[in-house]
């Protein structure tokens, strides 16, 4: 099975092609902005490097977030439009789960993945043996630290770890090959390609009503 993975949730714009034997091609650039303009050419370069065509791909995995409100939608929209004519499934996978999996390659540890959600908040989730044991949530730094202190864990990953005073493993974003390998084994029905935001949008409808 050949899997294409995409991530545009943060500063990095990334894509990778993998199969069960290893990485066929992997391209990642810390571009900050401009993901919508860069992603399609990057996918084309990755396909060329791997010497395969879109018809060779069996499924697409897109990182769902958390991340910037518009940025993470780039990969999700591209994944859907790429997969539709090929009639292949699209998997949505959070950055938190991907980072936890990278920190636990043998699938035998308890890992906290924590992302700086800005404004004094942390978005975090807990994973054990490769499975989610505490659903992701966004909390103020002190509240998140207090909650995590009640848990048993082997490692804390993500840029939110240092904000809480934890010694972090050096993993600060979802890496496309990890996304691809995880997504290759998941049931698409249980992992839809829907955006995952650390908090709701700030924009308001007329009258001050929330968009959420």
N, C-alpha and C positions, 0 to 999 in steps of 0.2 A: 504494500500500500504506500502510495506517495501522498504526503500531506503538505499543503502550503499553509504557513502561519504568518500572520500580520499583526503588527502592533504600532499604533499611533497615539497611545494614551498620554504620553509625556513628551519630553524633549527629544527622545529617540524615535526615529522612523526605521522600522525593522521588518524584514521578511526573511523567511527561510523555507527551504524544501528539504524534507527528510523522508527516509523510508525506514523499514525495520532494521536496517543494517548500519545506518549512520546519516550524517548530514550530507546532502547532495550539493547544497549551496546555501550560503548565509550572508546577508548583507544588512548592515546596521549603521546608521549615521545619526550623530547627535546634532540635529538641525535646529532645534528650538521651535521654529515655526515653519510653515510651508509644507506640511505633510500632504495636503491635497494635491499639490503640484508634483511632489516627489515620489509618492507611493507607486503610481502606475509605471513610470520609467524604472523604478527600482525592481518591481516584480518582473518586468520584461528582461532586465539585466540578469536577474536570478535564474529565470528560465533558460536564458541563453547560456549562462555559465554551467548549468546542470545538463544542458543538451536535451531538454525535454520540451514538450508542447503542453498547452493547457489541457488537451484531451488525455494526457497521461496522469493527471492529478485526480485523486480519489476523493479528497475532502479538503475543506478550508477551515482553518481555525483563526478566529479573530479575538484579540484581547479586548475585553469589555470595559475595562477600567478597574479601579477609579482613575480618573484623569481629567483633563480639561473638557469642558462641556461640548465644545465643537470638535476638538482634536480626536477624541476616541471614536466619534462617529465616522471619521474618514475611513478607517479600516473596516468598520462594520458595513458601511454602505458599499465599499469596494468588494468585500467578501461576498455579499449577497448578489451583486451584479455580475461578478465573475462566475459564481457557482450556478446561477439560474440557467443559462443556456446549456451548461454541461450536465445539468440535472444531478449535481453532487451535493452532499449535505454541508451545512455550515455549522460549526461549533463555536459557541461563545464561552470564553474562559477568563476568569478574573486575573488581574496581575498578582493579587495576593496569593492565589493558589499556585500560580506559576513560580513565584519567588520561593514559596514554602517547599515546593517540589525540588527546586534546584538545590536548596540547602539540605535536602534529605534524599539523596540519590538512591539509597537502599530501601527507602520506605519504611523505616523502623524507628523514627524519632517523632517527638512533639515539637512543632515549630510555630512560632508566632510571626506573622507577617504584618508589618505596620508601615503605613504610608502617611507622610505629612500632608494633612488635608487643609493646611493653612488656617489662619484666624485662630490659632491656638488649639486646633483639633487634630486628632489622630484617627485615621480609618484603619481598623485592624481586624484580623481574623485568626483563628487557631486551627491548626491542622495536625493530625496524628496518623502516622502510618499511611500517609497519602490521602487521608479522608478529612473532610471538614468536620470539626467537632464544636466550634463556636462560630456561628454565622457572622459575617463581617458587620461591623457597626462603626459609627463615627461618634467620638466622645472627646470632651476636653482632655488635654494632656494628662492632668492629674487623675481624672476619673479612669482614663484608659490604663494608666500605670497601676492604679489600685486594683482594677479588675484583673489585669494580667498577673499581678503579684499573687493572686489567689490560685493560679494555675500552675501545674507542673509542666515544664518545657525544657527542651535541650538547646534551643537557639532562638534568637530574635533577629529577623531580617527586615530590611527596608529602611528608608531615610527617616521614618518616624521613631526608630529605636533610640537614636542618640538624644532626641528631644525628651525622651522619658528616662534617660540616664542608664539605658541598657547597653551592654557591650554587643555591638551588632556584627553579624556576619556580613562580609562585603558583597551584598547583593542589593542593588537599589532600584532595579526595574525588571520587568518581565523580559526574558530573552526568547527570541522567536523559536529556536530549536526546541526549547523546553516546552513552549506552548504547543508546538507541533506534535511532539511525542506524547504528551498528556492527551491532547485532543484526539489523537489517532485511536485511542482505546475507549473513548467515551460514547455514550448513546446520545445522538443528536437531539432526541426527544426531551432529554433531561437538561441539556445545556444550550438553550436557544441563544442566538446572537443578538442579545438585547443590552443596551448600555447600562452600566452600573456606575452610579455617581455617589461620591462621598456624601453629598448633600443635595437638596433640591435646588432648582434654579432660583436666582435672585430676582429675575424679571417678574413684574406684576402686571396683571390685567388692569384695564380701567376700573377705578374704584378701589384699587389696592388688593384685589383678589389674587391669590397665588396661582401659578401655572400648574402646580402639582395637583 
